[in-house]
Amino acid sequence: MAEVITMPRLSDTMQEGTVAKWHKKVGDKVSEGDLLAEIETDKATMEFESFEEGTLLHIGVDEGGSAPVDSVLAILGKEGEDISSLLEGGKKSASNADAEKTNEKEEASSKSDANQAPATESQSTANSESDDDSDRLKVSPLARKMAEEKGIDLRQVSGSGEGGRIVKRDIDDYRVTARPASSSASAPQTGDSYEDTPVSQMRKTIARRLSDSKFSAPHFYLTMEIMMDRALETRASINASGDVKISVNDMIIKACAVALRQHPAINSSWLGDTIRTNHNINIGVAVAVDEGLLVPVVRNADQKGLKTIGEEVRTFAGKARDKKLQPSDWEGNTFTISNLGMFGIDEFTAIINPPDACILAVGGVVEKPIVKDGSIKVGNSMKVTLSCDHRIVDGVTGAKFLQTLKAMLENPMNMLL
């Protein structure tokens, strides 16, 4: 009997997936464990293996197409098996289910309006083009309205609805290529040129999670200046051996981990009715990729040496850029560090990465004149800003954490003991 394979939930925040590549085509034999497709989630592109065996009878989402979790991804069965009932039954839960529901509401509203007033000639033509099964364009009323608002030529859009009908999702996913203003005499000569790019799954998730964090968690910010002279000397001494190469960021991760052990309130999570104080110190390290930010996690960072931390961060950064991170790489953070110092940023604030109570924004190390023992000297200064969730962390608690962090970095031997 044919089996329906649904879009898998490959991360805890995944709501829909995009098929980056199919490794099988309709008619191919599939064995259990065969690589079926590569699916782009909100955080990475992951390989999806088949848990069933049979012949690939149907592909529910084309390459580049998106679909909600649990919608029809593919159907496996015996060669020549009739799957019409599965396809019919899957329409309501397939990838375009939400779009079709929206279209049905729009069409119902359109029909209601038509019963109250006679249709104009243009309305009759639009309805004929939307619902006629002839060679004319078949477009839902909602999709037609969206296309008009966005200036999209419907003749350039491929329909994914029943019978090639253009629906809301097709307009959402349509990529408009950069173009100059129309030279037509009837069109306004604005001179604008632009390119519309569909929002990636990763960017959608970043937008949703950080919006929730910013508008639900009452943020406050604490900034402290740290003198990094001894930290730089220690780093140079370690790297001079040639066996180990560590970065300033590695030292910051280690110092934060040691400071978190002394200030457990900073290593906490807000769960609504309870505050969870995490015993493990798992530090998320923000890594920039083309689509946004990924936050792989250095687990039990307080128990690891600088060499191990540096190796893990470099491995994570490479996997993030290649979209090879796995859920185990990014789940379970209890504190996050975002470092923009290498981009010449002196100071900034960051939005808390849920479910953490705090995030540390790190600026660059800069040479500046300082007054020490009554004389002016040149020192290496770095500013850090701690964003705190005021539901969990009070100002004094955050300040004491920064004092400990400052002591660790200004006297690095303290964190190596």
Secondary structure, DSSP 8 states (H G I E B T S, - for coil): --EEEE----STT-SEEEEEEESS-TT-EE-TT-EEEEEE-SS-EEEEE-SS-EEEEEESS-TT-EEETTSEEEEEESTT---HHHHHHHTTTSTTHHHHHHHHHHHHHHHHHHHHS---HHHHHHHHHHH--SSS--B-HHHHHHHHHHT--GGG----SGGG-B-HHHHHH--EEEE-----TTS------EEE----HHHHHHHHHHHHHHHHS-EEEEEEEEE-HHHHHHHHHHHTTSS----HHHHHHHHHHHHHHH-GGGGEEE-SS-EEE-SS--EEE-EEETTEEE--EETTGGGS-HHHHHHHHHHHHHHHHTT---HHHHS--SEEEEE-GGGT---------TTBSEEEEEEEEEEEEEEETTEEEEEEEEEEEEEEETTT--HHHHHHHHHHHHHHHHSTHHHH-
